[in-house]
């Protein structure tokens, strides 16, 4: 019995030491950058958790860099990336709070969108920015510029980012033992040095890189066609990992993780421990509930070789912001709605309404909304410095923008509109801006209101039009046949 105990103890010690060594090795592989100060004003994080998992929704931006230099070559490394690198692939991964579904959105690199004029200038934002091609954001300012642009366009908070270069992509495919791809026609592409027969072929890392990047000798030659192949490839990777029981093979799992972490650049908050927690929380997501979505686009009028997002893209962003399924999506059984944590209580308001000056902006496109909101604030003691109609396209919800040192005053205004967000804007002075968008809630009394006059009865309801019953968001599930 004593020998057995000693033997078991020895095995446990060896396992513990090897596990610790593996953790240290993998954690040390990752190159991390502190991007917090470079992101400027950010959307409010949605403080909701699932009642069963006690987890919040999670949004991760994955950036595929076209640099072959690697992420740990110091001479070529800039503060946030690699000199000359471009954002070849952009994926936004949304994990639902109940961890029963995931949405993976591909953003075409040829998209023309508004972006901050200079991402290093905190006063330059998407709102006052310029039109720029999507992958130029990474060239100009690395991951921070790409994240700032995305958050400014969608009002979706990015929790983490992962950048992987070409070298790392090849290594991960090789660590899996190859991945099966499917092409309807033979491929013979000189630029990518890729030759594949029609049908299914198991490719190595170099071949896989050529497959996901080829665009001139297959399909319509566009970036959109390449996204279709990339999504099919990712589906195949998930199927391969599931089929080979990757999580149950420590040797194979370590080889894969060693290749992956060795090629990663991430934010400071994403270490191996956090990655493990995320992986464990999503391990039970069915492959039929992992959906790959290509962002709806149309030709860009000024250049038919570029694209712009269509209004249907907002349907995807809205679903991610609100942690809801895509329209027409079958919800997994037992799914619960994310709800505010019962232990979360808002601190008492510290600024009286009569100490607050606010300007109301109607960003809904519905006439009379700003005037109605201004009246509801006035009877409670707020000072209203006028109301105006916004000049941009309609937004959704309520946002209170405030200048330096006015965060507490902004909280008082936000308390009048349940669910309102607050954002700092360094260009604002002592007067706050209240943006009223579509689906804005009706005003309520703030706890520290002044006066007793009742709030005016609302006559304007800025309800956003329901999506057309015929409008669908095309999605590919991870369990779908890779040849389809």
Secondary structure by P-SEA (a helix, b strand, c coil): caaaaaaaaaaaaaaaaaaaaaaaaaaaabbbbbcccccccccccccbbbccccccbbbbbbbbccccccccccccccccccccccccbbbbbbbcccccbbbbbbbcccbbbbccccccccccccccbbbbccccccccccaaaaaaaaaaaccccccbbbbbcaaaaaaaaaaacbbbbbbcccccccccccccccccccccaaaaaaaaccccccccccaaaaaaaaaaaaaaaaaaaaaacccccaaaaaaaaaaaaaabbbcccccaaaaaaaaaaacccccccbbbbccccccccccccbbbbccaaaaaaaaaaacccccccccccccccccccccccccccccccccbbbbbbccccccaaaaaaaaaaaaabbbbcbbbbbcccccccbbbbbcccaaaaaaaaaaaccbbbbbbbcccccbbbbbbccccccccccccccccccccccccccccccccccbbbbbbcccccccc
